[in-house]
């Protein structure tokens, strides 16, 4: 049982890390789009 729990925690940690990285990348792309629009205008 402990092995299963540790595996579940590892999988959840990986999913959380991937989600955080995707959110950070999304924020960076949104900021670059906004700055690009401002520069063009």
mmCIF entry with sequence, helices, sheets and N, C-alpha, C, O atoms, coordinates in Angstrom:
data_MODEL
# 
_entry.id   MODEL 
# 
_entity.id                         1 
_entity.type                       polymer 
_entity.pdbx_number_of_molecules   1 
# 
_entity_poly.entity_id                      1 
_entity_poly.type                           'polypeptide(L)' 
_entity_poly.nstd_linkage                   no 
_entity_poly.nstd_monomer                   no 
_entity_poly.pdbx_seq_one_letter_code       
;(UNK)(UNK)(UNK)(UNK)(UNK)(UNK)(UNK)(UNK)(UNK)(UNK)(UNK)(UNK)(UNK)(UNK)(UNK)(UNK)
(UNK)(UNK)(UNK)(UNK)(UNK)(UNK)(UNK)(UNK)(UNK)(UNK)(UNK)(UNK)(UNK)(UNK)(UNK)(UNK)
(UNK)(UNK)(UNK)(UNK)(UNK)(UNK)(UNK)(UNK)(UNK)
;
_entity_poly.pdbx_seq_one_letter_code_can   XXXXXXXXXXXXXXXXXXXXXXXXXXXXXXXXXXXXXXXXX 
_entity_poly.pdbx_strand_id                 A 
# 
loop_
_entity_poly_seq.entity_id 
_entity_poly_seq.num 
_entity_poly_seq.mon_id 
_entity_poly_seq.hetero 
1 1  UNK n 
1 2  UNK n 
1 3  UNK n 
1 4  UNK n 
1 5  UNK n 
1 6  UNK n 
1 7  UNK n 
1 8  UNK n 
1 9  UNK n 
1 10 UNK n 
1 11 UNK n 
1 12 UNK n 
1 13 UNK n 
1 14 UNK n 
1 15 UNK n 
1 16 UNK n 
1 17 UNK n 
1 18 UNK n 
1 19 UNK n 
1 20 UNK n 
1 21 UNK n 
1 22 UNK n 
1 23 UNK n 
1 24 UNK n 
1 25 UNK n 
1 26 UNK n 
1 27 UNK n 
1 28 UNK n 
1 29 UNK n 
1 30 UNK n 
1 31 UNK n 
1 32 UNK n 
1 33 UNK n 
1 34 UNK n 
1 35 UNK n 
1 36 UNK n 
1 37 UNK n 
1 38 UNK n 
1 39 UNK n 
1 40 UNK n 
1 41 UNK n 
# 
_struct_asym.id          A 
_struct_asym.entity_id   1 
# 
_struct_conf.conf_type_id            HELX_P 
_struct_conf.id                      HELX_P1 
_struct_conf.pdbx_PDB_helix_id       AA1 
_struct_conf.beg_label_comp_id       UNK 
_struct_conf.beg_label_asym_id       A 
_struct_conf.beg_label_seq_id        2 
_struct_conf.pdbx_beg_PDB_ins_code   ? 
_struct_conf.end_label_comp_id       UNK 
_struct_conf.end_label_asym_id       A 
_struct_conf.end_label_seq_id        40 
_struct_conf.pdbx_end_PDB_ins_code   ? 
_struct_conf.beg_auth_comp_id        UNK 
_struct_conf.beg_auth_asym_id        A 
_struct_conf.beg_auth_seq_id         2 
_struct_conf.end_auth_comp_id        UNK 
_struct_conf.end_auth_asym_id        A 
_struct_conf.end_auth_seq_id         40 
_struct_conf.pdbx_PDB_helix_class    1 
_struct_conf.details                 ? 
_struct_conf.pdbx_PDB_helix_length   39 
# 
_struct_conf_type.id          HELX_P 
_struct_conf_type.criteria    ? 
_struct_conf_type.reference   ? 
# 
loop_
_atom_site.group_PDB 
_atom_site.id 
_atom_site.type_symbol 
_atom_site.label_atom_id 
_atom_site.label_alt_id 
_atom_site.label_comp_id 
_atom_site.label_asym_id 
_atom_site.label_entity_id 
_atom_site.label_seq_id 
_atom_site.pdbx_PDB_ins_code 
_atom_site.Cartn_x 
_atom_site.Cartn_y 
_atom_site.Cartn_z 
_atom_site.occupancy 
_atom_site.B_iso_or_equiv 
_atom_site.pdbx_formal_charge 
_atom_site.auth_seq_id 
_atom_site.auth_comp_id 
_atom_site.auth_asym_id 
_atom_site.auth_atom_id 
_atom_site.pdbx_PDB_model_num 
ATOM 1   N N  . UNK A 1 1  ? 0.847 -1.208 0.000   1.00 0.00 ? 1  UNK A N  1 
ATOM 2   C CA . UNK A 1 1  ? 0.000 0.000  0.000   1.00 0.00 ? 1  UNK A CA 1 
ATOM 3   C C  . UNK A 1 1  ? 0.883 1.259  0.000   1.00 0.00 ? 1  UNK A C  1 
ATOM 4   O O  . UNK A 1 1  ? 0.604 2.216  -0.722  1.00 0.00 ? 1  UNK A O  1 
ATOM 5   N N  . UNK A 1 2  ? 1.941 1.250  0.808   1.00 0.00 ? 2  UNK A N  1 
ATOM 6   C CA . UNK A 1 2  ? 2.803 2.441  0.864   1.00 0.00 ? 2  UNK A CA 1 
ATOM 7   C C  . UNK A 1 2  ? 3.413 2.733  -0.508  1.00 0.00 ? 2  UNK A C  1 
ATOM 8   O O  . UNK A 1 2  ? 3.552 3.892  -0.900  1.00 0.00 ? 2  UNK A O  1 
ATOM 9   N N  . UNK A 1 3  ? 3.778 1.660  -1.242  1.00 0.00 ? 3  UNK A N  1 
ATOM 10  C CA . UNK A 1 3  ? 4.371 1.864  -2.575  1.00 0.00 ? 3  UNK A CA 1 
ATOM 11  C C  . UNK A 1 3  ? 3.338 2.519  -3.490  1.00 0.00 ? 3  UNK A C  1 
ATOM 12  O O  . UNK A 1 3  ? 3.672 3.440  -4.236  1.00 0.00 ? 3  UNK A O  1 
ATOM 13  N N  . UNK A 1 4  ? 2.097 2.057  -3.441  1.00 0.00 ? 4  UNK A N  1 
ATOM 14  C CA . UNK A 1 4  ? 1.055 2.655  -4.291  1.00 0.00 ? 4  UNK A CA 1 
ATOM 15  C C  . UNK A 1 4  ? 0.861 4.124  -3.934  1.00 0.00 ? 4  UNK A C  1 
ATOM 16  O O  . UNK A 1 4  ? 0.737 4.970  -4.819  1.00 0.00 ? 4  UNK A O  1 
ATOM 17  N N  . UNK A 1 5  ? 0.837 4.426  -2.643  1.00 0.00 ? 5  UNK A N  1 
ATOM 18  C CA . UNK A 1 5  ? 0.633 5.821  -2.212  1.00 0.00 ? 5  UNK A CA 1 
ATOM 19  C C  . UNK A 1 5  ? 1.792 6.686  -2.703  1.00 0.00 ? 5  UNK A C  1 
ATOM 20  O O  . UNK A 1 5  ? 1.573 7.794  -3.194  1.00 0.00 ? 5  UNK A O  1 
ATOM 21  N N  . UNK A 1 6  ? 3.024 6.186  -2.574  1.00 0.00 ? 6  UNK A N  1 
ATOM 22  C CA . UNK A 1 6  ? 4.188 6.972  -3.020  1.00 0.00 ? 6  UNK A CA 1 
ATOM 23  C C  . UNK A 1 6  ? 4.121 7.190  -4.528  1.00 0.00 ? 6  UNK A C  1 
ATOM 24  O O  . UNK A 1 6  ? 4.450 8.277  -5.002  1.00 0.00 ? 6  UNK A O  1 
ATOM 25  N N  . UNK A 1 7  ? 3.702 6.178  -5.293  1.00 0.00 ? 7  UNK A N  1 
ATOM 26  C CA . UNK A 1 7  ? 3.578 6.338  -6.753  1.00 0.00 ? 7  UNK A CA 1 
ATOM 27  C C  . UNK A 1 7  ? 2.514 7.377  -7.079  1.00 0.00 ? 7  UNK A C  1 
ATOM 28  O O  . UNK A 1 7  ? 2.712 8.210  -7.963  1.00 0.00 ? 7  UNK A O  1 
ATOM 29  N N  . UNK A 1 8  ? 1.379 7.337  -6.367  1.00 0.00 ? 8  UNK A N  1 
ATOM 30  C CA . UNK A 1 8  ? 0.322 8.327  -6.610  1.00 0.00 ? 8  UNK A CA 1 
ATOM 31  C C  . UNK A 1 8  ? 0.840 9.732  -6.320  1.00 0.00 ? 8  UNK A C  1 
ATOM 32  O O  . UNK A 1 8  ? 0.561 10.663 -7.074  1.00 0.00 ? 8  UNK A O  1 
ATOM 33  N N  . UNK A 1 9  ? 1.587 9.889  -5.237  1.00 0.00 ? 9  UNK A N  1 
ATOM 34  C CA . UNK A 1 9  ? 2.130 11.216 -4.893  1.00 0.00 ? 9  UNK A CA 1 
ATOM 35  C C  . UNK A 1 9  ? 3.091 11.674 -5.982  1.00 0.00 ? 9  UNK A C  1 
ATOM 36  O O  . UNK A 1 9  ? 3.069 12.840 -6.375  1.00 0.00 ? 9  UNK A O  1 
ATOM 37  N N  . UNK A 1 10 ? 3.938 10.765 -6.476  1.00 0.00 ? 10 UNK A N  1 
ATOM 38  C CA . UNK A 1 10 ? 4.887 11.131 -7.539  1.00 0.00 ? 10 UNK A CA 1 
ATOM 39  C C  . UNK A 1 10 ? 4.138 11.565 -8.789  1.00 0.00 ? 10 UNK A C  1 
ATOM 40  O O  . UNK A 1 10 ? 4.477 12.585 -9.390  1.00 0.00 ? 10 UNK A O  1 
ATOM 41  N N  . UNK A 1 11 ? 3.118 10.802 -9.189  1.00 0.00 ? 11 UNK A N  1 
ATOM 42  C CA . UNK A 1 11 ? 2.348 11.137 -10.403 1.00 0.00 ? 11 UNK A CA 1 
ATOM 43  C C  . UNK A 1 11 ? 1.667 12.491 -10.219 1.00 0.00 ? 11 UNK A C  1 
ATOM 44  O O  . UNK A 1 11 ? 1.695 13.325 -11.124 1.00 0.00 ? 11 UNK A O  1 
ATOM 45  N N  . UNK A 1 12 ? 1.057 12.716 -9.057  1.00 0.00 ? 12 UNK A N  1 
ATOM 46  C CA . UNK A 1 12 ? 0.386 14.001 -8.812  1.00 0.00 ? 12 UNK A CA 1 
ATOM 47  C C  . UNK A 1 12 ? 1.398 15.145 -8.852  1.00 0.00 ? 12 UNK A C  1 
ATOM 48  O O  . UNK A 1 12 ? 1.103 16.209 -9.396  1.00 0.00 ? 12 UNK A O  1 
ATOM 49  N N  . UNK A 1 13 ? 2.581 14.941 -8.286  1.00 0.00 ? 13 UNK A N  1 
ATOM 50  C CA . UNK A 1 13 ? 3.609 15.998 -8.290  1.00 0.00 ? 13 UNK A CA 1 
ATOM 51  C C  . UNK A 1 13 ? 4.024 16.312 -9.723  1.00 0.00 ? 13 UNK A C  1 
ATOM 52  O O  . UNK A 1 13 ? 4.196 17.479 -10.076 1.00 0.00 ? 13 UNK A O  1 
ATOM 53  N N  . UNK A 1 14 ? 4.188 15.272 -10.557 1.00 0.00 ? 14 UNK A N  1 
ATOM 54  C CA . UNK A 1 14 ? 4.583 15.495 -11.960 1.00 0.00 ? 14 UNK A CA 1 
ATOM 55  C C  . UNK A 1 14 ? 3.476 16.258 -12.682 1.00 0.00 ? 14 UNK A C  1 
ATOM 56  O O  . UNK A 1 14 ? 3.757 17.198 -13.426 1.00 0.00 ? 14 UNK A O  1 
ATOM 57  N N  . UNK A 1 15 ? 2.216 15.858 -12.469 1.00 0.00 ? 15 UNK A N  1 
ATOM 58  C CA . UNK A 1 15 ? 1.096 16.545 -13.138 1.00 0.00 ? 15 UNK A CA 1 
ATOM 59  C C  . UNK A 1 15 ? 1.064 18.008 -12.701 1.00 0.00 ? 15 UNK A C  1 
ATOM 60  O O  . UNK A 1 15 ? 0.867 18.899 -13.527 1.00 0.00 ? 15 UNK A O  1 
ATOM 61  N N  . UNK A 1 16 ? 1.257 18.259 -11.406 1.00 0.00 ? 16 UNK A N  1 
ATOM 62  C CA . UNK A 1 16 ? 1.245 19.648 -10.913 1.00 0.00 ? 16 UNK A CA 1 
ATOM 63  C C  . UNK A 1 16 ? 2.386 20.438 -11.544 1.00 0.00 ? 16 UNK A C  1 
ATOM 64  O O  . UNK A 1 16 ? 2.194 21.586 -11.944 1.00 0.00 ? 16 UNK A O  1 
ATOM 65  N N  . UNK A 1 17 ? 3.572 19.837 -11.638 1.00 0.00 ? 17 UNK A N  1 
ATOM 66  C CA . UNK A 1 17 ? 4.721 20.540 -12.226 1.00 0.00 ? 17 UNK A CA 1 
ATOM 67  C C  . UNK A 1 17 ? 4.441 20.867 -13.690 1.00 0.00 ? 17 UNK A C  1 
ATOM 68  O O  . UNK A 1 17 ? 4.731 21.973 -14.147 1.00 0.00 ? 17 UNK A O  1 
ATOM 69  N N  . UNK A 1 18 ? 3.877 19.906 -14.429 1.00 0.00 ? 18 UNK A N  1 
ATOM 70  C CA . UNK A 1 18 ? 3.570 20.151 -15.846 1.00 0.00 ? 18 UNK A CA 1 
ATOM 71  C C  . UNK A 1 18 ? 2.538 21.272 -15.956 1.00 0.00 ? 18 UNK A C  1 
ATOM 72  O O  . UNK A 1 18 ? 2.671 22.151 -16.808 1.00 0.00 ? 18 UNK A O  1 
ATOM 73  N N  . UNK A 1 19 ? 1.522 21.251 -15.112 1.00 0.00 ? 19 UNK A N  1 
ATOM 74  C CA . UNK A 1 19 ? 0.497 22.300 -15.152 1.00 0.00 ? 19 UNK A CA 1 
ATOM 75  C C  . UNK A 1 19 ? 1.091 23.667 -14.851 1.00 0.00 ? 19 UNK A C  1 
ATOM 76  O O  . UNK A 1 19 ? 0.758 24.650 -15.513 1.00 0.00 ? 19 UNK A O  1 
ATOM 77  N N  . UNK A 1 20 ? 1.969 23.734 -13.858 1.00 0.00 ? 20 UNK A N  1 
ATOM 78  C CA . UNK A 1 20 ? 2.590 25.028 -13.513 1.00 0.00 ? 20 UNK A CA 1 
ATOM 79  C C  . UNK A 1 20 ? 3.433 25.520 -14.688 1.00 0.00 ? 20 UNK A C  1 
ATOM 80  O O  . UNK A 1 20 ? 3.385 26.701 -15.031 1.00 0.00 ? 20 UNK A O  1 
ATOM 81  N N  . UNK A 1 21 ? 4.204 24.625 -15.306 1.00 0.00 ? 21 UNK A N  1 
ATOM 82  C CA . UNK A 1 21 ? 5.040 25.034 -16.445 1.00 0.00 ? 21 UNK A CA 1 
ATOM 83  C C  . UNK A 1 21 ? 4.164 25.532 -17.583 1.00 0.00 ? 21 UNK A C  1 
ATOM 84  O O  . UNK A 1 21 ? 4.495 26.527 -18.228 1.00 0.00 ? 21 UNK A O  1 
ATOM 85  N N  . UNK A 1 22 ? 3.041 24.847 -17.841 1.00 0.00 ? 22 UNK A N  1 
ATOM 86  C CA . UNK A 1 22 ? 2.139 25.290 -18.916 1.00 0.00 ? 22 UNK A CA 1 
ATOM 87  C C  . UNK A 1 22 ? 1.565 26.665 -18.589 1.00 0.00 ? 22 UNK A C  1 
ATOM 88  O O  . UNK A 1 22 ? 1.462 27.516 -19.472 1.00 0.00 ? 22 UNK A O  1 
ATOM 89  N N  . UNK A 1 23 ? 1.193 26.891 -17.337 1.00 0.00 ? 23 UNK A N  1 
ATOM 90  C CA . UNK A 1 23 ? 0.635 28.200 -16.941 1.00 0.00 ? 23 UNK A CA 1 
ATOM 91  C C  . UNK A 1 23 ? 1.699 29.281 -17.126 1.00 0.00 ? 23 UNK A C  1 
ATOM 92  O O  . UNK A 1 23 ? 1.407 30.359 -17.642 1.00 0.00 ? 23 UNK A O  1 
ATOM 93  N N  . UNK A 1 24 ? 2.945 28.991 -16.700 1.00 0.00 ? 24 UNK A N  1 
ATOM 94  C CA . UNK A 1 24 ? 4.024 29.991 -16.835 1.00 0.00 ? 24 UNK A CA 1 
ATOM 95  C C  . UNK A 1 24 ? 4.253 30.289 -18.318 1.00 0.00 ? 24 UNK A C  1 
ATOM 96  O O  . UNK A 1 24 ? 4.382 31.451 -18.702 1.00 0.00 ? 24 UNK A O  1 
ATOM 97  N N  . UNK A 1 25 ? 4.304 29.249 -19.151 1.00 0.00 ? 25 UNK A N  1 
ATOM 98  C CA . UNK A 1 25 ? 4.512 29.469 -20.586 1.00 0.00 ? 25 UNK A CA 1 
ATOM 99  C C  . UNK A 1 25 ? 3.353 30.265 -21.169 1.00 0.00 ? 25 UNK A C  1 
ATOM 100 O O  . UNK A 1 25 ? 3.572 31.149 -21.998 1.00 0.00 ? 25 UNK A O  1 
ATOM 101 N N  . UNK A 1 26 ? 2.126 29.972 -20.754 1.00 0.00 ? 26 UNK A N  1 
ATOM 102 C CA . UNK A 1 26 ? 0.966 30.711 -21.250 1.00 0.00 ? 26 UNK A CA 1 
ATOM 103 C C  . UNK A 1 26 ? 1.049 32.174 -20.862 1.00 0.00 ? 26 UNK A C  1 
ATOM 104 O O  . UNK A 1 26 ? 0.753 33.047 -21.678 1.00 0.00 ? 26 UNK A O  1 
ATOM 105 N N  . UNK A 1 27 ? 1.447 32.457 -19.628 1.00 0.00 ? 27 UNK A N  1 
ATOM 106 C CA . UNK A 1 27 ? 1.567 33.856 -19.188 1.00 0.00 ? 27 UNK A CA 1 
ATOM 107 C C  . UNK A 1 27 ? 2.639 34.557 -20.017 1.00 0.00 ? 27 UNK A C  1 
ATOM 108 O O  . UNK A 1 27 ? 2.449 35.701 -20.427 1.00 0.00 ? 27 UNK A O  1 
ATOM 109 N N  . UNK A 1 28 ? 3.766 33.882 -20.269 1.00 0.00 ? 28 UNK A N  1 
ATOM 110 C CA . UNK A 1 28 ? 4.845 34.498 -21.051 1.00 0.00 ? 28 UNK A CA 1 
ATOM 111 C C  . UNK A 1 28 ? 4.359 34.800 -22.463 1.00 0.00 ? 28 UNK A C  1 
ATOM 112 O O  . UNK A 1 28 ? 4.624 35.882 -22.987 1.00 0.00 ? 28 UNK A O  1 
ATOM 113 N N  . UNK A 1 29 ? 3.650 33.859 -23.088 1.00 0.00 ? 29 UNK A N  1 
ATOM 114 C CA . UNK A 1 29 ? 3.171 34.083 -24.455 1.00 0.00 ? 29 UNK A CA 1 
ATOM 115 C C  . UNK A 1 29 ? 2.158 35.224 -24.466 1.00 0.00 ? 29 UNK A C  1 
ATOM 116 O O  . UNK A 1 29 ? 2.174 36.050 -25.379 1.00 0.00 ? 29 UNK A O  1 
ATOM 117 N N  . UNK A 1 30 ? 1.272 35.283 -23.461 1.00 0.00 ? 30 UNK A N  1 
ATOM 118 C CA . UNK A 1 30 ? 0.271 36.363 -23.406 1.00 0.00 ? 30 UNK A CA 1 
ATOM 119 C C  . UNK A 1 30 ? 0.990 37.703 -23.246 1.00 0.00 ? 30 UNK A C  1 
ATOM 120 O O  . UNK A 1 30 ? 0.645 38.673 -23.920 1.00 0.00 ? 30 UNK A O  1 
ATOM 121 N N  . UNK A 1 31 ? 1.992 37.765 -22.356 1.00 0.00 ? 31 UNK A N  1 
ATOM 122 C CA . UNK A 1 31 ? 2.734 39.019 -22.155 1.00 0.00 ? 31 UNK A CA 1 
ATOM 123 C C  . UNK A 1 31 ? 3.439 39.423 -23.443 1.00 0.00 ? 31 UNK A C  1 
ATOM 124 O O  . UNK A 1 31 ? 3.430 40.599 -23.809 1.00 0.00 ? 31 UNK A O  1 
ATOM 125 N N  . UNK A 1 32 ? 4.052 38.461 -24.137 1.00 0.00 ? 32 UNK A N  1 
ATOM 126 C CA . UNK A 1 32 ? 4.762 38.788 -25.383 1.00 0.00 ? 32 UNK A CA 1 
ATOM 127 C C  . UNK A 1 32 ? 3.756 39.277 -26.427 1.00 0.00 ? 32 UNK A C  1 
ATOM 128 O O  . UNK A 1 32 ? 4.062 40.188 -27.197 1.00 0.00 ? 32 UNK A O  1 
ATOM 129 N N  . UNK A 1 33 ? 2.561 38.685 -26.461 1.00 0.00 ? 33 UNK A N  1 
ATOM 130 C CA . UNK A 1 33 ? 1.546 39.137 -27.422 1.00 0.00 ? 33 UNK A CA 1 
ATOM 131 C C  . UNK A 1 33 ? 1.131 40.572 -27.097 1.00 0.00 ? 33 UNK A C  1 
ATOM 132 O O  . UNK A 1 33 ? 1.020 41.404 -27.998 1.00 0.00 ? 33 UNK A O  1 
ATOM 133 N N  . UNK A 1 34 ? 0.901 40.867 -25.811 1.00 0.00 ? 34 UNK A N  1 
ATOM 134 C CA . UNK A 1 34 ? 0.487 42.224 -25.433 1.00 0.00 ? 34 UNK A CA 1 
ATOM 135 C C  . UNK A 1 34 ? 1.594 43.225 -25.757 1.00 0.00 ? 34 UNK A C  1 
ATOM 136 O O  . UNK A 1 34 ? 1.323 44.282 -26.326 1.00 0.00 ? 34 UNK A O  1 
ATOM 137 N N  . UNK A 1 35 ? 2.829 42.905 -25.404 1.00 0.00 ? 35 UNK A N  1 
ATOM 138 C CA . UNK A 1 35 ? 3.945 43.827 -25.680 1.00 0.00 ? 35 UNK A CA 1 
ATOM 139 C C  . UNK A 1 35 ? 4.111 43.986 -27.189 1.00 0.00 ? 35 UNK A C  1 
ATOM 140 O O  . UNK A 1 35 ? 4.388 45.085 -27.670 1.00 0.00 ? 35 UNK A O  1 
ATOM 141 N N  . UNK A 1 36 ? 3.945 42.899 -27.936 1.00 0.00 ? 36 UNK A N  1 
ATOM 142 C CA . UNK A 1 36 ? 4.071 42.993 -29.393 1.00 0.00 ? 36 UNK A CA 1 
ATOM 143 C C  . UNK A 1 36 ? 2.994 43.906 -29.964 1.00 0.00 ? 36 UNK A C  1 
ATOM 144 O O  . UNK A 1 36 ? 3.279 44.722 -30.840 1.00 0.00 ? 36 UNK A O  1 
ATOM 145 N N  . UNK A 1 37 ? 1.738 43.777 -29.469 1.00 0.00 ? 37 UNK A N  1 
ATOM 146 C CA . UNK A 1 37 ? 0.654 44.642 -29.957 1.00 0.00 ? 37 UNK A CA 1 
ATOM 147 C C  . UNK A 1 37 ? 0.965 46.101 -29.634 1.00 0.00 ? 37 UNK A C  1 
ATOM 148 O O  . UNK A 1 37 ? 0.763 46.981 -30.471 1.00 0.00 ? 37 UNK A O  1 
ATOM 149 N N  . UNK A 1 38 ? 1.459 46.360 -28.418 1.00 0.00 ? 38 UNK A N  1 
ATOM 150 C CA . UNK A 1 38 ? 1.767 47.745 -28.034 1.00 0.00 ? 38 UNK A CA 1 
ATOM 151 C C  . UNK A 1 38 ? 2.885 48.299 -28.928 1.00 0.00 ? 38 UNK A C  1 
ATOM 152 O O  . UNK A 1 38 ? 2.826 49.453 -29.354 1.00 0.00 ? 38 UNK A O  1 
ATOM 153 N N  . UNK A 1 39 ? 3.899 47.478 -29.210 1.00 0.00 ? 39 UNK A N  1 
ATOM 154 C CA . UNK A 1 39 ? 5.013 47.944 -30.037 1.00 0.00 ? 39 UNK A CA 1 
ATOM 155 C C  . UNK A 1 39 ? 4.526 48.239 -31.451 1.00 0.00 ? 39 UNK A C  1 
ATOM 156 O O  . UNK A 1 39 ? 4.928 49.232 -32.056 1.00 0.00 ? 39 UNK A O  1 
ATOM 157 N N  . UNK A 1 40 ? 3.657 47.373 -31.978 1.00 0.00 ? 40 UNK A N  1 
ATOM 158 C CA . UNK A 1 40 ? 3.152 47.601 -33.342 1.00 0.00 ? 40 UNK A CA 1 
ATOM 159 C C  . UNK A 1 40 ? 2.339 48.887 -33.406 1.00 0.00 ? 40 UNK A C  1 
ATOM 160 O O  . UNK A 1 40 ? 2.440 49.641 -34.373 1.00 0.00 ? 40 UNK A O  1 
ATOM 161 N N  . UNK A 1 41 ? 1.521 49.141 -32.362 1.00 0.00 ? 41 UNK A N  1 
ATOM 162 C CA . UNK A 1 41 ? 0.692 50.354 -32.363 1.00 0.00 ? 41 UNK A CA 1 
ATOM 163 C C  . UNK A 1 41 ? 1.579 51.575 -32.106 1.00 0.00 ? 41 UNK A C  1 
ATOM 164 O O  . UNK A 1 41 ? 1.083 52.701 -32.065 1.00 0.00 ? 41 UNK A O  1 
# 
